[in-house]
Amino acid sequence: MSINNVIFDWDGTLAKTLDLWLEGFQVSFSSRGLRFDPKYIVKEFFHDHPEVPNRHPDIEFPTVAEETRNYVLNGLSTVELYEGVTETLKSLKNKGITLTLVTSSPRHLLDRALGAHNLEFFFDSIVAGDDGFGHKPSPMPFKATLERVGAMASETLIIGDSHVDIQAGKSSGCQTCWFAPEHNSLFHDFERIGSTSPDHEISRVQELNEIL
């Protein structure tokens, strides 16, 4: 069945915001005389924030996390998009494909970034992490998106960089596409994502034009 709708992820798929979070942590740690390997920062501090103080009681993590959030907020207006994002969105839109966005990022961060790059006009629906539909891998934000735009799951492709994107897509009944540029291997376990068996895998956003 043909694809008439695409649901995009934001962080690590359209924009290099994961790099921005990493930079924020590095700046905060550096101000305390701490130096960590980037992979270690991703593994220990990117996820499960409530558990971090238990693993690292000598680090004032709530303060570090707040400083990092402020760093990200201030950097969103100039955050780098992945190569070909704007051109690909235009191309898909011109083909008559409905474009939507589902992200775990909070609304105030997302709106600032989308506005800075004039991307919000491409999407017929945008669901942020604090909009009340839950977080991936829950299928709820995707089902809400499909209902909003009157789309069928079987005619929809979900593209994201994480295993939770693929899991949510499959549980929603949609086709799935893993965005896997080599750059993202710093932030993700590629073997784990591959084991979720996405329907498609691309390393450049422009490759969507070949799928659709």
N, C-alpha and C positions, 0 to 999 in steps of 0.2 A: 504494500500500500504506500502511496506517495506521502511525503512529509509536507504538511502545510503550515506547521507551527514549530517554532524553536524556543525553548526555555533556556536562557543562559544563566550560568553562575557568574558572579562578579569577581571576587578575590581569587587571583591565580588563574583566571580564565580570560577575562577582558582586560584587567589591570594588574600591574605588578605591585599590588598592595602588600603581599606577603613580604616582599623586600623591604617595604616601608616599616612594617612591624619589626622586622629583624634589626633594621637600622635604629629604631627607637629603643629597643632593648639594649643594643650595643652602646648607645650614647648614655643611657641611664646607668648601666653597669660600669662603664668607663669612668663616669663621674665619681664612682665609689672605689676606683682603683681595681676593678675586677675585669678580667679578660677571659672570655669563654670562646671556644670554637663555635662557628655558626651552627653546625649540626647539633651541637650540644644545647645551644639556646633553643632551637626548634623543638628538640626532644623534651627538654626539661621545663620550658617556660611558655610555650605556645598554647598548650592545652591544659584542661583540668586545673584552672587557676585556684580553686578553693583548696586543692591538695598541695600546691607548691610550697606554702609555708611549712608544711609538715616534712617535706623532703629537704627543704633548705631553710632551717630556722634561723641561720645567721644572716640571711638576706631580708631586708625590709621589703618583701615582695609587694604588698599593697601599694606602697609608695612608688616602687619601680613600675608597677603596672599602670598607675595613674600617669606617671611621667611619659610612659610609652604611648598611652592613648592620646595624650596632648601632642606628642611628636607626630603621631599619625594624622591627627586632625589638622595640624598646621601644614602637613605635607601633601594632603590630598589634592589640593588645587594644581599641583604640578606632578602628580604621580604619573609614571610612564605607563602607557597602554602597550599591550603586546602588538607586535608588528602586524599591520593590516586590519586592525579591529574596525576602525571607522569605515574604511573602504568596503569591508565584508558586510557590515551592517547595512550600508547603502545598497550593495548588490542584492542581498537577500530581500530587502524591503522592495526593491524594484521588481523582483520576481513575484511579488504578491504574498510573500511568506509573512505570517504574523510572528512578531518578535516580542518576547516577554522576558522578565528577569526575576529570579528568585535567589536571595542571598541570606546568609546568616548575619551579615553586617547590620548594625542598627541604622535606622532611617536617617539620622542627622549626619552620619558619616557618608552614607551612600549618596544622599542628595547633594552634598557638597562636591563630591567627586564627579558625579554625573553632570552636574551643572557646569563645572569647570571645563569639561571636555565637550559640552553640548551634545550629550548622548541621550538624555532623557526622552527626547522626541522620537527616538527610534522604537520605543517600547510601548505596547498597548496595555501592558499591566506590569507593575513592579511590586514585588512583595519583599519587604525587609524583615530582618530577624526579630524585630520588636513589634511587628504588626499584629501579633496575636494568633498566628497560624502554626506555631511550633517551629522546631528546627530540624534540618536534615539529620538523619535519614528518614524522618517522618514524611509520609507522602502528602500530608495535609496542605502545605503551602503550594504544592504542585496541583493538587486537585482543586484548590481554590482558584488558582490561575486558569486552569482549563475551563472552569465554570464561568469565570469573568469574561473570557473571550469567546466562549461558545465553541471550544475546540474539542476534538476527540483525541483520547490518549493514543490510540493506534496511529494517528496521523501527526504525532508530536515527537520531536527529538529533544532530549535533555542533554546539554553539554556542560561538563564541569571537570575540574582538575583533581577531585578527591573521591575516595571510595564511597563517601556518603552521598555524593551526587549520583553515582551509578546505582547504589542501593535504592535510593529514593525514586529514581527513574523507573527501575524495574518494578518496584512495589506499586507504582502509579500506573503501570501498564503501558508506559511510553518506551520508545526506542532510546538508546543511550549512546553517548559519544564521550570518550575520555580524551581530554585535552592534555597532552603529555610532552611538552617541549622538554628537552634535556635540562634546561634551567630549573624546572620545577622539581627535579630529583633532590634538590637541597631541602625541600619542604615536605616531601611525601615519600612513602615506601612504595615504589613503583611495582614491586612484586605483589604486594597486597592488593593494590588497585587492579592490576591485571587479573588477579584471581577472581574478581567479581564478574569477569566475562562481559565487558561492554560490547555493544553491537558494532561500534566503530571506534577507531583510535586515530587521532591526528596530532601532529606536532606543530602545525601552523594554522592559525585561525582561517586563513584563506582556503584551506582544504575543505571547508564546509561547502564551498561552491561546487566541489566535485561530488559530494554526497547528495546534495540537494539539487 
